[in-house]
């Protein structure tokens, strides 16, 4: 969904890091207090959370725009599945 706006590899790295951090917080009780490294970039927790909020906003905006233009949710999901599976 974000391909027109963001590099898919970069978005994947952010989402993967987000998932890994979420897991450490939920399963190990770790606090999000130290710098977060994505490749060569170091972000403060506040910067990382702001970036993740931006990604979520972009996804929701794109989804709402597609739905408002008449594309059905099932078609959106089918397209996402095709992209994810490389079809």
PDB file of N, CA, C and O in Angstrom:
ATOM      1  N   UNK A   1       0.807  -1.206   0.000  1.00  0.00           N
ATOM      2  CA  UNK A   1       0.000   0.000   0.000  1.00  0.00           C
ATOM      3  C   UNK A   1       0.849   1.268   0.000  1.00  0.00           C
ATOM      4  O   UNK A   1       0.417   2.311  -0.490  1.00  0.00           O
ATOM      5  N   UNK A   2       2.024   1.175   0.536  1.00  0.00           N
ATOM      6  CA  UNK A   2       2.861   2.373   0.662  1.00  0.00           C
ATOM      7  C   UNK A   2       3.886   2.510  -0.450  1.00  0.00           C
ATOM      8  O   UNK A   2       4.623   3.495  -0.490  1.00  0.00           O
ATOM      9  N   UNK A   3       3.943   1.554  -1.341  1.00  0.00           N
ATOM     10  CA  UNK A   3       4.966   1.567  -2.395  1.00  0.00           C
ATOM     11  C   UNK A   3       5.051   2.899  -3.140  1.00  0.00           C
ATOM     12  O   UNK A   3       6.157   3.337  -3.456  1.00  0.00           O
ATOM     13  N   UNK A   4       3.916   3.567  -3.438  1.00  0.00           N
ATOM     14  CA  UNK A   4       4.043   4.851  -4.146  1.00  0.00           C
ATOM     15  C   UNK A   4       4.701   5.953  -3.303  1.00  0.00           C
ATOM     16  O   UNK A   4       5.179   6.948  -3.848  1.00  0.00           O
ATOM     17  N   UNK A   5       4.724   5.775  -1.982  1.00  0.00           N
ATOM     18  CA  UNK A   5       5.215   6.825  -1.099  1.00  0.00           C
ATOM     19  C   UNK A   5       6.517   6.499  -0.394  1.00  0.00           C
ATOM     20  O   UNK A   5       7.278   7.398  -0.037  1.00  0.00           O
ATOM     21  N   UNK A   6       6.775   5.216  -0.192  1.00  0.00           N
ATOM     22  CA  UNK A   6       7.931   4.796   0.600  1.00  0.00           C
ATOM     23  C   UNK A   6       8.617   3.604  -0.054  1.00  0.00           C
ATOM     24  O   UNK A   6       7.989   2.816  -0.761  1.00  0.00           O
ATOM     25  N   UNK A   7       9.902   3.489   0.193  1.00  0.00           N
ATOM     26  CA  UNK A   7      10.659   2.336  -0.279  1.00  0.00           C
ATOM     27  C   UNK A   7      10.192   1.103   0.514  1.00  0.00           C
ATOM     28  O   UNK A   7      10.250   1.110   1.744  1.00  0.00           O
ATOM     29  N   UNK A   8       9.737   0.056  -0.168  1.00  0.00           N
ATOM     30  CA  UNK A   8       9.234  -1.127   0.539  1.00  0.00           C
ATOM     31  C   UNK A   8      10.266  -1.760   1.482  1.00  0.00           C
ATOM     32  O   UNK A   8       9.907  -2.239   2.557  1.00  0.00           O
ATOM     33  N   UNK A   9      11.530  -1.763   1.090  1.00  0.00           N
ATOM     34  CA  UNK A   9      12.559  -2.359   1.962  1.00  0.00           C
ATOM     35  C   UNK A   9      12.717  -1.556   3.250  1.00  0.00           C
ATOM     36  O   UNK A   9      12.875  -2.122   4.332  1.00  0.00           O
ATOM     37  N   UNK A  10      12.673  -0.237   3.123  1.00  0.00           N
ATOM     38  CA  UNK A  10      12.779   0.624   4.302  1.00  0.00           C
ATOM     39  C   UNK A  10      11.574   0.435   5.226  1.00  0.00           C
ATOM     40  O   UNK A  10      11.716   0.333   6.444  1.00  0.00           O
ATOM     41  N   UNK A  11      10.393   0.390   4.622  1.00  0.00           N
ATOM     42  CA  UNK A  11       9.174   0.182   5.411  1.00  0.00           C
ATOM     43  C   UNK A  11       9.235  -1.160   6.125  1.00  0.00           C
ATOM     44  O   UNK A  11       8.871  -1.257   7.297  1.00  0.00           O
ATOM     45  N   UNK A  12       9.695  -2.197   5.425  1.00  0.00           N
ATOM     46  CA  UNK A  12       9.823  -3.525   6.040  1.00  0.00           C
ATOM     47  C   UNK A  12      10.750  -3.465   7.255  1.00  0.00           C
ATOM     48  O   UNK A  12      10.440  -4.034   8.302  1.00  0.00           O
ATOM     49  N   UNK A  13      11.882  -2.780   7.117  1.00  0.00           N
ATOM     50  CA  UNK A  13      12.839  -2.689   8.231  1.00  0.00           C
ATOM     51  C   UNK A  13      12.205  -2.025   9.454  1.00  0.00           C
ATOM     52  O   UNK A  13      12.396  -2.470  10.586  1.00  0.00           O
ATOM     53  N   UNK A  14      11.447  -0.947   9.206  1.00  0.00           N
ATOM     54  CA  UNK A  14      10.770  -0.268  10.315  1.00  0.00           C
ATOM     55  C   UNK A  14       9.733  -1.174  10.965  1.00  0.00           C
ATOM     56  O   UNK A  14       9.671  -1.269  12.191  1.00  0.00           O
ATOM     57  N   UNK A  15       8.921  -1.837  10.154  1.00  0.00           N
ATOM     58  CA  UNK A  15       7.885  -2.706  10.706  1.00  0.00           C
ATOM     59  C   UNK A  15       8.486  -3.901  11.444  1.00  0.00           C
ATOM     60  O   UNK A  15       7.971  -4.315  12.483  1.00  0.00           O
ATOM     61  N   UNK A  16       9.567  -4.450  10.912  1.00  0.00           N
ATOM     62  CA  UNK A  16      10.251  -5.565  11.582  1.00  0.00           C
ATOM     63  C   UNK A  16      10.802  -5.107  12.923  1.00  0.00           C
ATOM     64  O   UNK A  16      10.639  -5.790  13.934  1.00  0.00           O
ATOM     65  N   UNK A  17      11.458  -3.942  12.931  1.00  0.00           N
ATOM     66  CA  UNK A  17      12.009  -3.415  14.185  1.00  0.00           C
ATOM     67  C   UNK A  17      10.887  -3.149  15.183  1.00  0.00           C
ATOM     68  O   UNK A  17      11.026  -3.439  16.371  1.00  0.00           O
ATOM     69  N   UNK A  18       9.770  -2.595  14.696  1.00  0.00           N
ATOM     70  CA  UNK A  18       8.626  -2.337  15.559  1.00  0.00           C
ATOM     71  C   UNK A  18       8.126  -3.632  16.197  1.00  0.00           C
ATOM     72  O   UNK A  18       7.868  -3.680  17.399  1.00  0.00           O
ATOM     73  N   UNK A  19       7.991  -4.676  15.389  1.00  0.00           N
ATOM     74  CA  UNK A  19       7.522  -5.965  15.899  1.00  0.00           C
ATOM     75  C   UNK A  19       8.504  -6.538  16.918  1.00  0.00           C
ATOM     76  O   UNK A  19       8.093  -7.031  17.969  1.00  0.00           O
ATOM     77  N   UNK A  20       9.795  -6.475  16.613  1.00  0.00           N
ATOM     78  CA  UNK A  20      10.806  -6.996  17.537  1.00  0.00           C
ATOM     79  C   UNK A  20      10.786  -6.242  18.862  1.00  0.00           C
ATOM     80  O   UNK A  20      10.854  -6.854  19.928  1.00  0.00           O
ATOM     81  N   UNK A  21      10.692  -4.915  18.799  1.00  0.00           N
ATOM     82  CA  UNK A  21      10.632  -4.117  20.028  1.00  0.00           C
ATOM     83  C   UNK A  21       9.362  -4.418  20.815  1.00  0.00           C
ATOM     84  O   UNK A  21       9.396  -4.539  22.039  1.00  0.00           O
ATOM     85  N   UNK A  22       8.244  -4.539  20.105  1.00  0.00           N
ATOM     86  CA  UNK A  22       6.982  -4.877  20.778  1.00  0.00           C
ATOM     87  C   UNK A  22       7.102  -6.201  21.512  1.00  0.00           C
ATOM     88  O   UNK A  22       6.634  -6.338  22.642  1.00  0.00           O
ATOM     89  N   UNK A  23       7.732  -7.176  20.867  1.00  0.00           N
ATOM     90  CA  UNK A  23       7.901  -8.484  21.490  1.00  0.00           C
ATOM     91  C   UNK A  23       8.760  -8.398  22.746  1.00  0.00           C
ATOM     92  O   UNK A  23       8.447  -9.017  23.763  1.00  0.00           O
ATOM     93  N   UNK A  24       9.852  -7.623  22.672  1.00  0.00           N
ATOM     94  CA  UNK A  24      10.721  -7.480  23.848  1.00  0.00           C
ATOM     95  C   UNK A  24       9.991  -6.781  24.991  1.00  0.00           C
ATOM     96  O   UNK A  24      10.184  -7.127  26.157  1.00  0.00           O
ATOM     97  N   UNK A  25       9.161  -5.807  24.665  1.00  0.00           N
ATOM     98  CA  UNK A  25       8.405  -5.097  25.695  1.00  0.00           C
ATOM     99  C   UNK A  25       7.370  -6.023  26.325  1.00  0.00           C
ATOM    100  O   UNK A  25       7.266  -6.107  27.549  1.00  0.00           O
ATOM    101  N   UNK A  26       6.609  -6.713  25.489  1.00  0.00           N
ATOM    102  CA  UNK A  26       5.521  -7.562  25.971  1.00  0.00           C
ATOM    103  C   UNK A  26       6.041  -8.799  26.701  1.00  0.00           C
ATOM    104  O   UNK A  26       5.528  -9.154  27.763  1.00  0.00           O
ATOM    105  N   UNK A  27       7.055  -9.457  26.138  1.00  0.00           N
ATOM    106  CA  UNK A  27       7.491 -10.736  26.682  1.00  0.00           C
ATOM    107  C   UNK A  27       8.612 -10.617  27.722  1.00  0.00           C
ATOM    108  O   UNK A  27       8.761 -11.495  28.573  1.00  0.00           O
ATOM    109  N   UNK A  28       9.390  -9.548  27.658  1.00  0.00           N
ATOM    110  CA  UNK A  28      10.522  -9.415  28.583  1.00  0.00           C
ATOM    111  C   UNK A  28      10.418  -8.208  29.496  1.00  0.00           C
ATOM    112  O   UNK A  28      11.262  -8.029  30.374  1.00  0.00           O
ATOM    113  N   UNK A  29       9.412  -7.385  29.310  1.00  0.00           N
ATOM    114  CA  UNK A  29       9.243  -6.206  30.155  1.00  0.00           C
ATOM    115  C   UNK A  29      10.265  -5.106  29.878  1.00  0.00           C
ATOM    116  O   UNK A  29      10.432  -4.198  30.692  1.00  0.00           O
ATOM    117  N   UNK A  30      10.942  -5.180  28.743  1.00  0.00           N
ATOM    118  CA  UNK A  30      11.941  -4.163  28.397  1.00  0.00           C
ATOM    119  C   UNK A  30      11.272  -2.816  28.194  1.00  0.00           C
ATOM    120  O   UNK A  30      10.153  -2.729  27.689  1.00  0.00           O
ATOM    121  N   UNK A  31      11.981  -1.762  28.599  1.00  0.00           N
ATOM    122  CA  UNK A  31      11.483  -0.403  28.379  1.00  0.00           C
ATOM    123  C   UNK A  31      12.115   0.165  27.125  1.00  0.00           C
ATOM    124  O   UNK A  31      13.264  -0.137  26.800  1.00  0.00           O
ATOM    125  N   UNK A  32      11.367   0.979  26.436  1.00  0.00           N
ATOM    126  CA  UNK A  32      11.850   1.617  25.226  1.00  0.00           C
ATOM    127  C   UNK A  32      12.543   2.920  25.630  1.00  0.00           C
ATOM    128  O   UNK A  32      11.930   3.987  25.643  1.00  0.00           O
ATOM    129  N   UNK A  33      13.848   2.808  25.962  1.00  0.00           N
ATOM    130  CA  UNK A  33      14.548   3.987  26.479  1.00  0.00           C
ATOM    131  C   UNK A  33      15.861   4.282  25.765  1.00  0.00           C
ATOM    132  O   UNK A  33      16.349   5.410  25.824  1.00  0.00           O
ATOM    133  N   UNK A  34      16.435   3.302  25.098  1.00  0.00           N
ATOM    134  CA  UNK A  34      17.721   3.533  24.442  1.00  0.00           C
ATOM    135  C   UNK A  34      17.529   3.785  22.948  1.00  0.00           C
ATOM    136  O   UNK A  34      16.438   3.591  22.412  1.00  0.00           O
ATOM    137  N   UNK A  35      18.590   4.216  22.290  1.00  0.00           N
ATOM    138  CA  UNK A  35      18.535   4.498  20.856  1.00  0.00           C
ATOM    139  C   UNK A  35      18.143   3.242  20.087  1.00  0.00           C
ATOM    140  O   UNK A  35      18.482   2.123  20.475  1.00  0.00           O
ATOM    141  N   UNK A  36      17.437   3.450  19.012  1.00  0.00           N
ATOM    142  CA  UNK A  36      16.975   2.359  18.169  1.00  0.00           C
ATOM    143  C   UNK A  36      17.736   2.446  16.856  1.00  0.00           C
ATOM    144  O   UNK A  36      17.733   3.478  16.185  1.00  0.00           O
ATOM    145  N   UNK A  37      18.390   1.345  16.502  1.00  0.00           N
ATOM    146  CA  UNK A  37      19.219   1.325  15.294  1.00  0.00           C
ATOM    147  C   UNK A  37      18.486   0.603  14.170  1.00  0.00           C
ATOM    148  O   UNK A  37      18.007  -0.520  14.327  1.00  0.00           O
ATOM    149  N   UNK A  38      18.417   1.293  13.025  1.00  0.00           N
ATOM    150  CA  UNK A  38      17.894   0.698  11.801  1.00  0.00           C
ATOM    151  C   UNK A  38      18.961   0.957  10.750  1.00  0.00           C
ATOM    152  O   UNK A  38      19.168   2.090  10.314  1.00  0.00           O
ATOM    153  N   UNK A  39      19.641  -0.128  10.350  1.00  0.00           N
ATOM    154  CA  UNK A  39      20.810  -0.024   9.479  1.00  0.00           C
ATOM    155  C   UNK A  39      21.839   0.884  10.152  1.00  0.00           C
ATOM    156  O   UNK A  39      22.264   0.607  11.273  1.00  0.00           O
ATOM    157  N   UNK A  40      22.238   1.946   9.491  1.00  0.00           N
ATOM    158  CA  UNK A  40      23.247   2.855  10.042  1.00  0.00           C
ATOM    159  C   UNK A  40      22.623   4.014  10.806  1.00  0.00           C
ATOM    160  O   UNK A  40      23.340   4.855  11.348  1.00  0.00           O
ATOM    161  N   UNK A  41      21.311   4.066  10.855  1.00  0.00           N
ATOM    162  CA  UNK A  41      20.604   5.185  11.472  1.00  0.00           C
ATOM    163  C   UNK A  41      20.252   4.872  12.923  1.00  0.00           C
ATOM    164  O   UNK A  41      19.765   3.786  13.234  1.00  0.00           O
ATOM    165  N   UNK A  42      20.503   5.835  13.804  1.00  0.00           N
ATOM    166  CA  UNK A  42      20.082   5.713  15.199  1.00  0.00           C
ATOM    167  C   UNK A  42      18.978   6.711  15.472  1.00  0.00           C
ATOM    168  O   UNK A  42      19.103   7.898  15.171  1.00  0.00           O
ATOM    169  N   UNK A  43      17.899   6.216  16.045  1.00  0.00           N
ATOM    170  CA  UNK A  43      16.748   7.053  16.354  1.00  0.00           C
ATOM    171  C   UNK A  43      16.469   7.022  17.844  1.00  0.00           C
ATOM    172  O   UNK A  43      16.680   6.002  18.502  1.00  0.00           O
ATOM    173  N   UNK A  44      15.997   8.134  18.375  1.00  0.00           N
ATOM    174  CA  UNK A  44      15.513   8.116  19.746  1.00  0.00           C
ATOM    175  C   UNK A  44      14.183   7.370  19.737  1.00  0.00           C
ATOM    176  O   UNK A  44      13.546   7.260  18.690  1.00  0.00           O
ATOM    177  N   UNK A  45      13.757   6.860  20.886  1.00  0.00           N
ATOM    178  CA  UNK A  45      12.436   6.215  20.920  1.00  0.00           C
ATOM    179  C   UNK A  45      11.331   7.149  20.409  1.00  0.00           C
ATOM    180  O   UNK A  45      10.411   6.707  19.721  1.00  0.00           O
ATOM    181  N   UNK A  46      11.425   8.430  20.747  1.00  0.00           N
ATOM    182  CA  UNK A  46      10.416   9.403  20.314  1.00  0.00           C
ATOM    183  C   UNK A  46      10.412   9.529  18.784  1.00  0.00           C
ATOM    184  O   UNK A  46       9.346   9.581  18.171  1.00  0.00           O
ATOM    185  N   UNK A  47      11.592   9.578  18.170  1.00  0.00           N
ATOM    186  CA  UNK A  47      11.676   9.659  16.705  1.00  0.00           C
ATOM    187  C   UNK A  47      11.129   8.402  16.051  1.00  0.00           C
ATOM    188  O   UNK A  47      10.416   8.472  15.050  1.00  0.00           O
ATOM    189  N   UNK A  48      11.469   7.242  16.626  1.00  0.00           N
ATOM    190  CA  UNK A  48      10.999   5.973  16.066  1.00  0.00           C
ATOM    191  C   UNK A  48       9.480   5.886  16.140  1.00  0.00           C
ATOM    192  O   UNK A  48       8.835   5.500  15.166  1.00  0.00           O
ATOM    193  N   UNK A  49       8.905   6.239  17.281  1.00  0.00           N
ATOM    194  CA  UNK A  49       7.450   6.198  17.436  1.00  0.00           C
ATOM    195  C   UNK A  49       6.790   7.168  16.463  1.00  0.00           C
ATOM    196  O   UNK A  49       5.754   6.845  15.883  1.00  0.00           O
ATOM    197  N   UNK A  50       7.368   8.343  16.275  1.00  0.00           N
ATOM    198  CA  UNK A  50       6.815   9.310  15.315  1.00  0.00           C
ATOM    199  C   UNK A  50       6.846   8.738  13.899  1.00  0.00           C
ATOM    200  O   UNK A  50       5.887   8.902  13.145  1.00  0.00           O
ATOM    201  N   UNK A  51       7.937   8.071  13.534  1.00  0.00           N
ATOM    202  CA  UNK A  51       8.017   7.445  12.214  1.00  0.00           C
ATOM    203  C   UNK A  51       6.965   6.354  12.051  1.00  0.00           C
ATOM    204  O   UNK A  51       6.341   6.244  10.996  1.00  0.00           O
ATOM    205  N   UNK A  52       6.768   5.552  13.084  1.00  0.00           N
ATOM    206  CA  UNK A  52       5.765   4.484  13.020  1.00  0.00           C
ATOM    207  C   UNK A  52       4.353   5.068  12.924  1.00  0.00           C
ATOM    208  O   UNK A  52       3.506   4.532  12.209  1.00  0.00           O
ATOM    209  N   UNK A  53       4.101   6.162  13.643  1.00  0.00           N
ATOM    210  CA  UNK A  53       2.802   6.823  13.534  1.00  0.00           C
ATOM    211  C   UNK A  53       2.576   7.318  12.104  1.00  0.00           C
ATOM    212  O   UNK A  53       1.471   7.215  11.572  1.00  0.00           O
ATOM    213  N   UNK A  54       3.615   7.845  11.497  1.00  0.00           N
ATOM    214  CA  UNK A  54       3.521   8.323  10.116  1.00  0.00           C
ATOM    215  C   UNK A  54       3.196   7.176   9.160  1.00  0.00           C
ATOM    216  O   UNK A  54       2.355   7.321   8.273  1.00  0.00           O
ATOM    217  N   UNK A  55       3.857   6.054   9.342  1.00  0.00           N
ATOM    218  CA  UNK A  55       3.582   4.883   8.499  1.00  0.00           C
ATOM    219  C   UNK A  55       2.125   4.444   8.670  1.00  0.00           C
ATOM    220  O   UNK A  55       1.443   4.163   7.684  1.00  0.00           O
ATOM    221  N   UNK A  56       1.651   4.386   9.905  1.00  0.00           N
ATOM    222  CA  UNK A  56       0.259   3.984  10.153  1.00  0.00           C
ATOM    223  C   UNK A  56      -0.723   4.960   9.512  1.00  0.00           C
ATOM    224  O   UNK A  56      -1.721   4.542   8.925  1.00  0.00           O
ATOM    225  N   UNK A  57      -0.442   6.268   9.623  1.00  0.00           N
ATOM    226  CA  UNK A  57      -1.299   7.266   9.002  1.00  0.00           C
ATOM    227  C   UNK A  57      -1.348   7.086   7.487  1.00  0.00           C
ATOM    228  O   UNK A  57      -2.416   7.176   6.882  1.00  0.00           O
ATOM    229  N   UNK A  58      -0.191   6.832   6.877  1.00  0.00           N
ATOM    230  CA  UNK A  58      -0.135   6.649   5.429  1.00  0.00           C
ATOM    231  C   UNK A  58      -0.933   5.420   5.000  1.00  0.00           C
ATOM    232  O   UNK A  58      -1.633   5.459   3.988  1.00  0.00           O
ATOM    233  N   UNK A  59      -0.834   4.335   5.759  1.00  0.00           N
ATOM    234  CA  UNK A  59      -1.595   3.120   5.439  1.00  0.00           C
ATOM    235  C   UNK A  59      -3.093   3.394   5.547  1.00  0.00           C
ATOM    236  O   UNK A  59      -3.860   3.041   4.651  1.00  0.00           O
ATOM    237  N   UNK A  60      -3.506   4.022   6.643  1.00  0.00           N
ATOM    238  CA  UNK A  60      -4.936   4.299   6.820  1.00  0.00           C
ATOM    239  C   UNK A  60      -5.459   5.260   5.761  1.00  0.00           C
ATOM    240  O   UNK A  60      -6.558   5.067   5.241  1.00  0.00           O
ATOM    241  N   UNK A  61      -4.683   6.293   5.434  1.00  0.00           N
ATOM    242  CA  UNK A  61      -5.094   7.248   4.410  1.00  0.00           C
ATOM    243  C   UNK A  61      -5.263   6.547   3.061  1.00  0.00           C
ATOM    244  O   UNK A  61      -6.251   6.770   2.363  1.00  0.00           O
ATOM    245  N   UNK A  62      -4.307   5.709   2.701  1.00  0.00           N
ATOM    246  CA  UNK A  62      -4.378   4.984   1.437  1.00  0.00           C
ATOM    247  C   UNK A  62      -5.580   4.049   1.414  1.00  0.00           C
ATOM    248  O   UNK A  62      -6.282   3.964   0.407  1.00  0.00           O
ATOM    249  N   UNK A  63      -5.818   3.351   2.513  1.00  0.00           N
ATOM    250  CA  UNK A  63      -6.964   2.444   2.602  1.00  0.00           C
ATOM    251  C   UNK A  63      -8.277   3.207   2.457  1.00  0.00           C
ATOM    252  O   UNK A  63      -9.166   2.779   1.720  1.00  0.00           O
ATOM    253  N   UNK A  64      -8.402   4.319   3.146  1.00  0.00           N
ATOM    254  CA  UNK A  64      -9.634   5.123   3.075  1.00  0.00           C
ATOM    255  C   UNK A  64      -9.841   5.658   1.657  1.00  0.00           C
ATOM    256  O   UNK A  64     -10.959   5.647   1.143  1.00  0.00           O
ATOM    257  N   UNK A  65      -8.759   6.125   1.028  1.00  0.00           N
ATOM    258  CA  UNK A  65      -8.868   6.629  -0.346  1.00  0.00           C
ATOM    259  C   UNK A  65      -9.319   5.537  -1.309  1.00  0.00           C
ATOM    260  O   UNK A  65     -10.153   5.782  -2.181  1.00  0.00           O
ATOM    261  N   UNK A  66      -8.773   4.338  -1.154  1.00  0.00           N
ATOM    262  CA  UNK A  66      -9.164   3.228  -2.035  1.00  0.00           C
ATOM    263  C   UNK A  66     -10.636   2.860  -1.820  1.00  0.00           C
ATOM    264  O   UNK A  66     -11.378   2.653  -2.780  1.00  0.00           O
ATOM    265  N   UNK A  67     -11.043   2.781  -0.563  1.00  0.00           N
ATOM    266  CA  UNK A  67     -12.436   2.445  -0.269  1.00  0.00           C
ATOM    267  C   UNK A  67     -13.380   3.532  -0.781  1.00  0.00           C
ATOM    268  O   UNK A  67     -14.445   3.229  -1.320  1.00  0.00           O
ATOM    269  N   UNK A  68     -12.990   4.802  -0.614  1.00  0.00           N
ATOM    270  CA  UNK A  68     -13.828   5.918  -1.074  1.00  0.00           C
ATOM    271  C   UNK A  68     -13.953   5.941  -2.590  1.00  0.00           C
ATOM    272  O   UNK A  68     -14.950   6.427  -3.125  1.00  0.00           O
ATOM    273  N   UNK A  69     -12.946   5.419  -3.287  1.00  0.00           N
ATOM    274  CA  UNK A  69     -13.007   5.405  -4.756  1.00  0.00           C
ATOM    275  C   UNK A  69     -13.794   4.213  -5.296  1.00  0.00           C
ATOM    276  O   UNK A  69     -13.941   4.053  -6.507  1.00  0.00           O
ATOM    277  N   UNK A  70     -14.299   3.375  -4.382  1.00  0.00           N
ATOM    278  CA  UNK A  70     -15.142   2.266  -4.806  1.00  0.00           C
ATOM    279  C   UNK A  70     -14.467   0.906  -4.837  1.00  0.00           C
ATOM    280  O   UNK A  70     -15.105  -0.091  -5.174  1.00  0.00           O
ATOM    281  N   UNK A  71     -13.187   0.848  -4.492  1.00  0.00           N
ATOM    282  CA  UNK A  71     -12.500  -0.443  -4.451  1.00  0.00           C
ATOM    283  C   UNK A  71     -12.972  -1.190  -3.204  1.00  0.00           C
ATOM    284  O   UNK A  71     -12.998  -0.623  -2.112  1.00  0.00           O
ATOM    285  N   UNK A  72     -13.339  -2.444  -3.365  1.00  0.00           N
ATOM    286  CA  UNK A  72     -13.835  -3.214  -2.222  1.00  0.00           C
ATOM    287  C   UNK A  72     -12.677  -3.684  -1.343  1.00  0.00           C
ATOM    288  O   UNK A  72     -11.545  -3.834  -1.803  1.00  0.00           O
ATOM    289  N   UNK A  73     -12.984  -3.909  -0.089  1.00  0.00           N
ATOM    290  CA  UNK A  73     -11.984  -4.388   0.854  1.00  0.00           C
ATOM    291  C   UNK A  73     -11.431  -5.738   0.415  1.00  0.00           C
ATOM    292  O   UNK A  73     -10.238  -5.998   0.574  1.00  0.00           O
ATOM    293  N   UNK A  74     -12.276  -6.591  -0.132  1.00  0.00           N
ATOM    294  CA  UNK A  74     -11.784  -7.903  -0.585  1.00  0.00           C
ATOM    295  C   UNK A  74     -10.804  -7.737  -1.747  1.00  0.00           C
ATOM    296  O   UNK A  74      -9.824  -8.478  -1.828  1.00  0.00           O
ATOM    297  N   UNK A  75     -11.049  -6.780  -2.650  1.00  0.00           N
ATOM    298  CA  UNK A  75     -10.095  -6.534  -3.744  1.00  0.00           C
ATOM    299  C   UNK A  75      -8.777  -5.975  -3.218  1.00  0.00           C
ATOM    300  O   UNK A  75      -7.706  -6.339  -3.702  1.00  0.00           O
ATOM    301  N   UNK A  76      -8.856  -5.102  -2.240  1.00  0.00           N
ATOM    302  CA  UNK A  76      -7.635  -4.560  -1.628  1.00  0.00           C
ATOM    303  C   UNK A  76      -6.834  -5.697  -1.007  1.00  0.00           C
ATOM    304  O   UNK A  76      -5.620  -5.781  -1.191  1.00  0.00           O
ATOM    305  N   UNK A  77      -7.517  -6.570  -0.271  1.00  0.00           N
ATOM    306  CA  UNK A  77      -6.838  -7.701   0.364  1.00  0.00           C
ATOM    307  C   UNK A  77      -6.236  -8.654  -0.664  1.00  0.00           C
ATOM    308  O   UNK A  77      -5.132  -9.163  -0.471  1.00  0.00           O
ATOM    309  N   UNK A  78      -6.955  -8.893  -1.748  1.00  0.00           N
ATOM    310  CA  UNK A  78      -6.422  -9.757  -2.815  1.00  0.00           C
ATOM    311  C   UNK A  78      -5.150  -9.162  -3.408  1.00  0.00           C
ATOM    312  O   UNK A  78      -4.170  -9.872  -3.634  1.00  0.00           O
ATOM    313  N   UNK A  79      -5.171  -7.847  -3.659  1.00  0.00           N
ATOM    314  CA  UNK A  79      -3.978  -7.179  -4.200  1.00  0.00           C
ATOM    315  C   UNK A  79      -2.802  -7.267  -3.230  1.00  0.00           C
ATOM    316  O   UNK A  79      -1.665  -7.500  -3.640  1.00  0.00           O
ATOM    317  N   UNK A  80      -3.086  -7.078  -1.944  1.00  0.00           N
ATOM    318  CA  UNK A  80      -2.019  -7.178  -0.939  1.00  0.00           C
ATOM    319  C   UNK A  80      -1.462  -8.592  -0.876  1.00  0.00           C
ATOM    320  O   UNK A  80      -0.250  -8.780  -0.769  1.00  0.00           O
ATOM    321  N   UNK A  81      -2.337  -9.581  -0.941  1.00  0.00           N
ATOM    322  CA  UNK A  81      -1.878 -10.977  -0.941  1.00  0.00           C
ATOM    323  C   UNK A  81      -0.998 -11.267  -2.149  1.00  0.00           C
ATOM    324  O   UNK A  81       0.029 -11.933  -2.022  1.00  0.00           O
ATOM    325  N   UNK A  82      -1.390 -10.775  -3.316  1.00  0.00           N
ATOM    326  CA  UNK A  82      -0.586 -10.982  -4.529  1.00  0.00           C
ATOM    327  C   UNK A  82       0.798 -10.366  -4.365  1.00  0.00           C
ATOM    328  O   UNK A  82       1.805 -10.974  -4.728  1.00  0.00           O
ATOM    329  N   UNK A  83       0.838  -9.153  -3.815  1.00  0.00           N
ATOM    330  CA  UNK A  83       2.133  -8.484  -3.606  1.00  0.00           C
ATOM    331  C   UNK A  83       2.990  -9.265  -2.593  1.00  0.00           C
ATOM    332  O   UNK A  83       4.190  -9.450  -2.792  1.00  0.00           O
ATOM    333  N   UNK A  84       2.364  -9.705  -1.531  1.00  0.00           N
ATOM    334  CA  UNK A  84       3.099 -10.429  -0.489  1.00  0.00           C
ATOM    335  C   UNK A  84       3.627 -11.757  -0.987  1.00  0.00           C
ATOM    336  O   UNK A  84       4.708 -12.190  -0.586  1.00  0.00           O
ATOM    337  N   UNK A  85       2.871 -12.409  -1.861  1.00  0.00           N
ATOM    338  CA  UNK A  85       3.265 -13.720  -2.365  1.00  0.00           C
ATOM    339  C   UNK A  85       4.070 -13.632  -3.657  1.00  0.00           C
ATOM    340  O   UNK A  85       4.517 -14.650  -4.187  1.00  0.00           O
ATOM    341  N   UNK A  86       4.254 -12.420  -4.159  1.00  0.00           N
ATOM    342  CA  UNK A  86       5.028 -12.242  -5.376  1.00  0.00           C
ATOM    343  C   UNK A  86       4.346 -12.726  -6.632  1.00  0.00           C
ATOM    344  O   UNK A  86       5.010 -13.059  -7.614  1.00  0.00           O
ATOM    345  N   UNK A  87       3.017 -12.770  -6.611  1.00  0.00           N
ATOM    346  CA  UNK A  87       2.258 -13.236  -7.775  1.00  0.00           C
ATOM    347  C   UNK A  87       2.042 -12.134  -8.769  1.00  0.00           C
ATOM    348  O   UNK A  87       1.421 -12.353  -9.809  1.00  0.00           O
TER     349      UNK A  87
END
